[in-house]
Amino acid sequence: MTLTNQQKHICEQVINAFESSSAAGKYGLISIMDDGPHKVKQISYGRSQTTEYGNLEELLEMYVNSNGIYSSDIAPYLTKIGVEPLVNDSVFKQLLKDAGKNDPVMQQVQDQFFDLRYFQPAMQWMDNNGFSLPLSALVIYDSYIHSGSIMMFLRKRFPEKTPKNGGDEKIWISQYVDTRNSWLATHSSQLLRNTVYRTSCLEIEIARNNWDLNLLPIRAHDVDIYG
């Protein structure tokens, strides 16, 4: 599908607000979460938050190859990410904070990274399954950022088919968001229960019939999104 520049920007701003309570995104933000393999603590970093045991190495490799201000200092850590825990490495964490806050190269690389790793695959999934509405794009992009994909086990919990298979797009999106909301709200992990604000926001936009993302502002995690 093709979004206007404003519609894509709105999607990005909403996700930024979900992840960092800022429409613009906090490029130097570090969070420590116990959501790594076997619930170990891990670093979550950047404008839309990528993780130590996820795609952080890829992001930092892109940055090092772009010759940013802190590239030579970060380069030795590339072989350590995901291999040895870095949550207690104060030097590494400070480098990440400084690069995100002070280096425009890191900010540009993050924009490219989150688009390449999450936004484009989300839009490809939309195209493959017959979706076309901007609010659908936001819902699907949020799932890719938050969970890495549209999760099959959730799709099995509601009856509507995808548009490609003859279903109604608005009904599918509504049922998916409702199902995901219930899953988050009742999850055994407090960490996931705490993220129910994401689906609550999306449910409000569905109830407002904001399918073109033209009803602004959108209230996302206590942040007003104006596009």
Steps between C-alpha positions, in 0.01 A plus 500: 500500500599864465468741790533875464805650668274637773329166561835323530625775730193458722563125522860563600404765755241275665752217527761741638249610764423138588869418534648818650213734597617746234354561154844583363659200668787495747796372301722458807242330719609184681263274692592186690234232471485140619365383165811339353542124446374314807394841638854627550549874520597673177560845356225652289622797300409780265215692345270199472697269730689200363646245739835356600397145414298617201626739232725737695813354341362571153420860591844562649675334208319740268614787719862385516505461121365855468803642681313677775669698775499200736551227238855409604395472866192289425667271243670269757161422652349358180634150564377511860135594439276201557799290610579649840268715712557873467229632733758581767759647266477869589748606232299329224172644620645850519633466146152409378344792684759747370478375143121521494493842661798670339571342161272576202650195328354272767163668464506454123611139535219428746245648260634276223522197727147513639363558151697210350463251783139566608300743284574353158433137606173613661392672178600194297281283725216745442539481124525122503176474697293762321491784755492860381388740774739730693364398843561138401859601425536644851354187662724267304812715543440507875484120507830478313670744739351348815494130412702460182208391282126445474481208739334189363375377837298822536363471146360160593294656780261699280294399196539777240710422193756735351385714204703282262292202612167679468477662843412857593809710580339712771346198673831309490695792645237556771497134599879479497541806722231379741663156517845648551363733767353208694824304466707788635257589778491146638858391434697335779782750443452834674730651239257413222194594705655844539495549121124475461498877440606418143190303409278732705616788280439300183153399618413867549611585146295211360196623697558849355503351148839663454592267214679772301683635809357844424329555836768674704632508758538133580562444870777242534645414842408845634655672196296695245596412143432776248686359199 
